[in-house]
């Protein structure tokens, strides 16, 4: 009954605020107190009691009242955050003010005229945004409200929150803190409410257009929060970090325990992960200079006492902290947390649904990317650890599982980008040689091999069974395999067949002549094969056998038409449409086929995918020992041609390509038809000069030399022994050698990720799109005029 009266009084105050045309006196405490004195336990009630159209009407018709309301809410939070201990009444008041601001602030952000409302200083007083952030920062470490009191002798009349050493009140044990406070549902709940308001304050970016120029000026909220003006920056950082990576959704492992007990920690971990991703975002700058906003926020400040590095006006303390983590025990704690949480969705038990499954793995992938990008020591620690495979497998699982769901296209992108970043280091390729023995329910063919086989098979699945929206990722997928290919010691027959099948598809004449950029993929695949033949020939007999069986592919590349009449005939001929058929594949035991998105599922658009040329840079080639080859027939191909002259892979259609394997195979694949080519592609016509230019640079010498040597030997064995079983041929290839017969090994070129404006803009769009969709209960930004991306229904 009391809650009903509180809601009724609250609703009356809202009606009174929006119905009056005249300004309400800011000193009328009796009126303003109605907004925080009532007990409204659920934040969803706030969204019901204040519909969006009333907030907009208040903003347009009575802006003075809206400004007064925000000022009064911030003032109440500031007053209540001054003492060490909060009474129950004050706690209710703070939570009501926090929820109300969470509801109102998005509608202030969507109006450009209100842009400076929170950060305009009057009469030398601190701005409203600064007061709000300072108050919320203090509230994160108030004993018996957001933290457990470990001192019992506080005098609430004398002690203030500023006198508390917040480093003693870090929320969880882990990095930089060894004491684990007792878990308290009320504390987790209050922390979550405050963090959601902070996340709302930092969301001003989503009301900017997805144009780089609109994002050059830093977010003033984030700039202040991550500056040395935030006296609790270090304990906030470690609290967020430790609360995320100490979280174990399984707990003691009791079946269905999450149905019997409320998990107060999950929602806190989720919002903490989102907030940390936002705080670790780097500013976008067109010329490398920092905006005047940094100076506006951080001028006249003292150095932060807990920073060992020099203070500067453009320092993001959170980025500084994450980049300076260096102890192995801290890296181990963080990596184990990533592995535990990312592997959680793949857990299988005998009792269906008996284990709790987390749903914030996209935020975890974004956070993992930021850790590897901002702290290279952490990335090298991950790559040296055997647990790198516990990161790789769930990423591949997410890629394969999300391939048919159009609402998860961003998840596939972030997974591919992470693998591209890691593949730039040798250790990943070496680790991929570990046998794959786990039984993850992944919808891929059954195989027996290594993690390298898993990688290639999963990528093949992505390319051959997804729609046109993944075409911008083809070059990234192949670049990853190129980077690891020199270190792959052995491929199984399944993955070898898949790899050659991709070459067969992309070397189809109709595909090559359909677009001016499609030949780029053939160069990648040939480089992969050359790397394995030149550097790992001994163990890759399955791949060599498949190359021999599919040798017509390479001969067809040699005999590509260069006559203009033939080129025009192939280019003008429409590719026959192929009936859609589901591949007859034996999937992994327990695998669940990829599901399409449920009708009505919300999704957000993404920024344009950066090209692989803009995302990567070549490293210095590894010197080649000339003793490894005795032939004087130098390979005169320009291997730098691929990175220096090749254009971006087209995102337009590649047509309906016949990807059937050769006769005798019962498996067929199809590349889904994409959108119609753009005007430039429709107007473009291949010429004989264009074909001759890149055809002459095809790196075929190594493979053709291999075929020249081995095909006669294999044919002779088959004739002499009357072999019909491939096992004898495989045994012959396994024991054979081509030392001294192949051209001089070419330099190994590794394409390493390098940051650029395109990737920064893409990650910002994707990150806020994920945060938007993950906060629909309550719907913090729903029904507001978001400009950074479009919200669509599947």
HELIX and SHEET records of a PDB file:
HELIX    1   1 UNK A    2  UNK A   19  1                                  18    
HELIX    2   2 UNK A   29  UNK A   32  1                                   4    
HELIX    3   3 UNK A   33  UNK A   35  5                                   3    
HELIX    4   4 UNK A   43  UNK A   49  1                                   7    
HELIX    5   5 UNK A   52  UNK A   61  1                                  10    
HELIX    6   6 UNK A   63  UNK A   80  1                                  18    
HELIX    7   7 UNK A   88  UNK A  109  1                                  22    
HELIX    8   8 UNK A  112  UNK A  114  5                                   3    
HELIX    9   9 UNK A  128  UNK A  139  1                                  12    
HELIX   10  10 UNK A  161  UNK A  163  5                                   3    
HELIX   11  11 UNK A  166  UNK A  169  5                                   4    
HELIX   12  12 UNK A  185  UNK A  201  1                                  17    
HELIX   13  13 UNK A  202  UNK A  207  5                                   6    
HELIX   14  14 UNK A  212  UNK A  215  5                                   4    
HELIX   15  15 UNK A  220  UNK A  225  1                                   6    
HELIX   16  16 UNK A  233  UNK A  245  1                                  13    
HELIX   17  17 UNK A  257  UNK A  260  1                                   4    
HELIX   18  18 UNK A  264  UNK A  279  1                                  16    
HELIX   19  19 UNK A  292  UNK A  298  1                                   7    
HELIX   20  20 UNK A  317  UNK A  323  1                                   7    
HELIX   21  21 UNK A  328  UNK A  342  1                                  15    
HELIX   22  22 UNK A  344  UNK A  346  5                                   3    
HELIX   23  23 UNK A  361  UNK A  374  1                                  14    
HELIX   24  24 UNK A  376  UNK A  384  1                                   9    
HELIX   25  25 UNK A  388  UNK A  401  1                                  14    
HELIX   26  26 UNK A  406  UNK A  408  5                                   3    
HELIX   27  27 UNK A  409  UNK A  423  1                                  15    
HELIX   28  28 UNK A  426  UNK A  431  1                                   6    
HELIX   29  29 UNK A  451  UNK A  464  1                                  14    
HELIX   30  30 UNK A  468  UNK A  473  5                                   6    
HELIX   31  31 UNK A  474  UNK A  485  1                                  12    
HELIX   32  32 UNK A  493  UNK A  506  1                                  14    
HELIX   33  33 UNK A  509  UNK A  512  1                                   4    
HELIX   34  34 UNK A  519  UNK A  535  1                                  17    
HELIX   35  35 UNK A  541  UNK A  549  1                                   9    
HELIX   36  36 UNK A  551  UNK A  558  1                                   8    
HELIX   37  37 UNK A  564  UNK A  572  1                                   9    
HELIX   38  38 UNK A  612  UNK A  615  1                                   4    
HELIX   39  39 UNK A  626  UNK A  628  5                                   3    
HELIX   40  40 UNK A  641  UNK A  644  1                                   4    
HELIX   41  41 UNK A  679  UNK A  683  1                                   5    
HELIX   42  42 UNK A  688  UNK A  695  1                                   8    
HELIX   43  43 UNK A  701  UNK A  721  1                                  21    
HELIX   44  44 UNK A  726  UNK A  735  1                                  10    
HELIX   45  45 UNK A  757  UNK A  774  1                                  18    
SHEET    1   A 2 UNK A 602  UNK A 604  0                                        
SHEET    2   A 2 UNK A 791  UNK A 793 -1                                        
SHEET    1   B 2 UNK A 616  UNK A 618  0                                        
SHEET    2   B 2 UNK A 751  UNK A 753 -1                                        
END                                                                             
